[in-house]
């Protein structure tokens, strides 16, 4: 068992006091339609919420401004309205304050890169994007800033330096691998988007998990939860099933909540759009099918969860290792429920105005794509 470099272990490694989150059905829902678009099972996932959310919201604004990710007042107002600290407080509820700030910054970085790739006015063609992402991958490998990567690369260098100082080497190696997979997924996404193609349903799950960076954020649950899993646990069939099921729930929940925004922007890489094309059905039916698929993946997570005691016995895990595994499984649940609760209230998933003034070009000096499908 490889422990974090600060010597803490187990699920309760935190200098905050967490509070229980009420089920979404018990509180006033900011977006009833979004709530009803998701299966009831997702709202039954209870998890604590870190009380340091406001601190993280304030911190990420200063961090993004300091590294040039936001430069205009409009961009800063947009970032503030999204409230990424609230998100991190739900999905990393047991993190120390310092770790919560770092995970909030990671989420912000992923969102900034996604925005550059998703919007047709800032997105690169696949060839230009490949060159840019090669530079970003180099930053991830060396932790050294590269001028050609602009604020995106500068911010990643900062994240990587801070993460290396606080996480174990084995976790950092895995995080690096998943970060490279995320960059490759973004490139594949750009290629699909450039051609106006809709992904086949059979290949969509893997592409969506890669391009969504979900394994990057799931690696951080070990960092923010206090203990790192040994390879025998992490790469076991049971834990991989948990990761895939939780990843699909989070990514597909995102798809359901953002389909109107993405369709309006001409983005066809969305589960609802993929289902609509695969089944030749109207949008309402495709949304219902997506909700059913999310419910099936929730059931798959629960079935894999039932295998955890057998995994502990098969690997003869000691008490510390069992507590670490239990904590990570609990944080996967927190991710599924916390992301959905944040998703129905955040401005990030709202349909964009025709001219979103907040969106700045953060990728220096490359050819842009022309008008894409839907314009």
Secondary structure, DSSP 8 states (H G I E B T S, - for coil): --B-TT---STT--SS--EE---GGGS--S-HHHHHTS-HHHHT---EE-TTHHHHHHHHHHHHHHTTS--SHHHHHHHHHH-HHHHHHHHSTT--HHHHHHHHHHHHHHHHHHHHHHSTTT-B-HHHHHHHHHHHHHHHHH----GGGHHHHHHHHHHHHHHHHHS-HHHHHHHHHHHHHHHHHHHHHHHHHHHT----HHHHHHHHHHHTTHHHHHHHHHHHHSB---HHHHTSHHHHHHHHHHHHHHHHHHHHHHHHHHHHTT---SHHHHHHHHHT--HHHHHHHHHHHHHHHHHHHHHHHTTHHHHHHHTT--HHHHHHHHHHHHHHHHHHHHHHHHHTT-GGGS---TT-TT----S-S--B----TT-
